[in-house]
Amino acid sequence: MRTIRRSITAAVLLALPLCVAPLVAGAQTDGNRYGAWTPPDAAQRAGQNQDVQTLTKELDALIQEAEKSRAANPAFLRDLKALSGRYTGRPIAQGGFERLLFDDFSDGDFQRNPAWSVTSGEFWVEQGYGLRSKVVEAAATGNGSAPLSKEQMAMSILGAVLQGANKNSGGAAAPAPAAPAKASAIETQARISNAFDATLEVSSWKADGVFALALNQGLGGAGYRVEYTAGQAPRLELVRVTSKGRSVIDAKATVAWEDQKTHRLEWIRAADGSMSVSFDGKAILNARDTSFRDPFDGLEISSLGADVIVKSVDVSGAR
């Protein structure tokens, strides 16, 4: 039996070249015989892919509309965004993000669950609104007038110089320049992955000052910041802070926040260092920076002359 099997195998091996040769020759003489092969369901697959893209676009539009009108729970909207991200490849989906930090200040106490520490100024929870800080104005002049503007400060300094030059002339003393306003700052310690999604619900009550959200590494405030400057020309800036100083990565004009309504500020950072900042679902800032590659140690909220109430803080990332 073994001898027969060996004979059959040998015969098949000897016959293969004879069988293949005509096929190869035919393929060489007839260039159109073996054209490109297309799966039978290729058209159906293409249609399905197009349907998924259309569906995710419509879903994203609905999510943005719901965020603007506050028509759904933020946690539910985040789950929908994650679901959409699985098919669009957005950073939040690629990172497999989980909630790392959340506080809506509904318990009226910012010192626990999570614990916040005031590093400068004064903060309190205003019931029904959220976390608020005291607006610290610049020190008034000695005669009780309003805080000096930059131009007034310059004139005061010039007057002091002139006063010194004319010390013996009996001229009137110029008022001392006002001390600069002091920032109010509060922070919470939390390990936040280098890729993250940080969302704040905020309302602004004064068209003045600067409000900032920062993710820091180590001591000295090193890390990234998103700053909103209120006033006649409101502006958003994405800032990098290192031991060498402060650098603006991206800056754009934005709509004013001062309608006393709650708005949504979202800051997303991907694993490759790409960052985007949006306001009420509209992208404002986009930049890429890889100066910081390690996880962040905490989150800081600060205000310099601004009156911004933080209704909630929600940060997701990789554990």
Secondary structure, DSSP 8 states (H G I E B T S, - for coil): -HHHHHHHHHHHHHHHHHHHHHHHHHHHH-TTSS-----TTHHHHHHHHHHHHHHHHHHHHHHHHHHHHT-S-HHHHHHHHHHHHHHHT-HHHHTT-EEEEEE--TTS-TTSSS--EEEES-EEEETTTEEEE--------TTS-----HHHHHHHHHHHHHHHHTGGGT-------------EEEEEEEEE-SSEEEEEEEEE--S-SEEEEEEE-SSTT-EEEEEEE-SSS-EEEEEEEETTEEEEEEEEE----TTSS-EEEEEEE-TTSEEEEEETTEEEEEEE--S--S-EEEEEEEEEB--EEEEEEEEEE--
